[in-house]
């Protein structure tokens, strides 16, 4: 009898033990003239030299505005799209050079939770068939054993085993996302790429799904690459955060360091846009940074620092020379790419994550212990 079992307790991984290592990753899309078969006249630089690592059993949050390349990066990491150049290593194995026949093993190790819980499930197939498909493809349990394994997955994500014969259209958005999580969990992967998994859900349902993801990480020792544009959500679930702008990483560091003392003006502006429920904010005494101008096209990114066309601190050097990632004096793991960074002494009320805003969004305790928002096993989710 096949069952979905879990470790006895949270897995403790040594510091510096990287499961995923991305080095100088590039993904460009060709721009064709005229028809699809026309000559290439340009490139959309969706991902342009990204270097990241994710420690085993931890969560790396990836944030940025729409169109910055986050989802493209996720699809390249999961081999849904090929990389133009660069390196992606999982457990030390280079993924960009794997042949099609070798991809089968990769699919067991890397799974993805998609943004749209309505479009990621086939409405014509029953839940049992959708969740059982990974077992069918990868020679998993069959017959009654497969049904039992699927029903255990349903129960583990907070749904009833009786939902086995239902169609996706019979579920709410939160329940459908739970089905997507269950499908990703079926093969017991090591890495789960979450591409904005709660952006389409109501706020109350978001909390339930986030708690579920954290519980599953503790129980199964999962590693997450968590992509989102909501900084409050990212702060709650992440151990480390990387900020992406127009295909490049502009700042990366431990979550508390980056949120309390951002060094890149873009990170500063993003944090200033987070709603602050404090009385001071209601009186209008807090300052918000409003970026001017449109996001440049990734087909023709600005020279030098790509953010300089919208940056309030930009000077001539910014348009001439691209800044490299360098560590902050306070924390060598906190790196940023800026010629004129936000000074350490600048007031916290100007574009930073204020103390009142931090208090409004609970932060989980360091692994293995976790702080949870009130959970609802099934309810309206």
Buried (B, 14 or more C-beta within 10 A) or exposed (E): EBEBEEEEEBBEBEEEEBBBBBEEBBBBBEEEEEEEEEEEEBBBBBBBBBBBBBBBBBBBBBBBBEBBBBBBBBBBBBBEBEBBEBBBBBEEEEBBEBEEEEEEEBBBBBBBBBBBBEEBBEEEBBBBBBBBBBBEEEEBBEEEBBBBBBBBBBBBBBBEEEBBEBBBEEBBBBBBBBBBBBBBBBBBBBBBBBBBBBBBBBEBBBBBBBBBBBBBBBBBBBBBBBBBBBBBBBBBBBBBBBBBBBBBBBBBBBBBBBBBBBBBBBBBBBBBEBEBEBEEBEEEEBBBBEBEEEBBEBBEBBEBBBBBBBBEBBEEEBBEEBBEBEEBEEBEEBBBBBBBBBEEEBEEBBBBBBEBBBEBBBBBEEBEEBEBBEEBEBEEB
